[in-house]
Amino acid sequence: MIKNKKLLFWAISYILTEKAHRPAMPEIIYKSKAGKILHGYIREMDETFSFHRSRLCKKVNEEDIHYLRRAMKKLKALYRLVEQTDNRFIAKKRFKPVKKIFNLSGELRELQVNQKLISTYNAPDCVVENYSQFYKERRKHLKKQLNKALKNFDERGHRKSLRKVSKVCARLDTGHIIGSVASFIGNTTMQARNFFLPDISEASLHSVRILFKLIGPSLAIMELVNRNSVEKPVVLRYKNIEDKLGYWHDRAILLQSITGALMDTLGSLEKRLEFQKLQVKISAENTVLIQELIPEIKKALNETSLKTRTNV
């Protein structure tokens, strides 16, 4: 249920107007109930993406960026999963119509997160003032680029990608879908595990985070197709790690962003020293978080099985 009244108004308006003029998803005959469920999953992602894209075309705002990106992340994970079941389906090619919007909205999202985070660190006035100026200029530039990408969005290419993925899903039976998801998750966890040999760097941890962002939606798909196919604690464990990696990533990006944006603008030695104290504080917090996270990630990745049940 939509609690935000303005969002509810937009949803009703969208259903009555813009959605009516958009090409409908094709009717497809499904080999299994699971295939039909996946088609509903694709349709729901498409509805969310199209609705929030429509709102962003009128005004760029944080809420719509959040929901838009969440839908695109699910779509990206689904494309990667389907690529494994059909080598003629190329995930990178199918995601291309939304890629520019995905990247630009991600940069805007990071900028918004940075602005909120910096206020939680009781940063020196000189840092807050200088970063606020950087934020305004960077946000203005990104909004302009995002508006352009939204205006030039390849609707036809996106529709084609959705038709392709729906047709592949229609051919799959329940066991095949669950087996494919289990295999995809297994391969993805193996890739993540390789980053820990012999030890993991901060750069590699970013790559592990991206892989965990694929595992989460994949587990959700498996659970959607058959709720008994994966144990709930497994889903929660991966979601918890993904959230913690996101928490770490936000601070790593903040540190990178303020260093690049402010280091040459502070002028006096006193201001630079205050800034360095802030850098040390953020870095120390992330170091502690990494030390807590790595054993937890290794434990999840070293499990011989996700305790999935493919014989359903």
Secondary structure by P-SEA (a helix, b strand, c coil): ccccaaaaaaaaaaaaccccccccccbbbbccaaaaaaaaaaaaaaaaaaaaaaaaaacccaaaaaaaaaaaaaaaaaaaaaaaaccccccccccccaaaaaaaaaaaaaaaaaaaaaaaacccaaaaaaaaaaaaaaaaaaaaaaaaaaaacaaaaaaaaaaaaaaaaaaccaaaaaaaaaaaaaaaaaaaaaaacccccaaaaaaaaaaaaaaaaaaaaaaaaccccccaaaaaaaaaaaaaaaaaaaaaaaaaaaaaccccccccaaaaaaaaaaaaaaaaaaaaaaaacaaaaaaaaacccccccccc
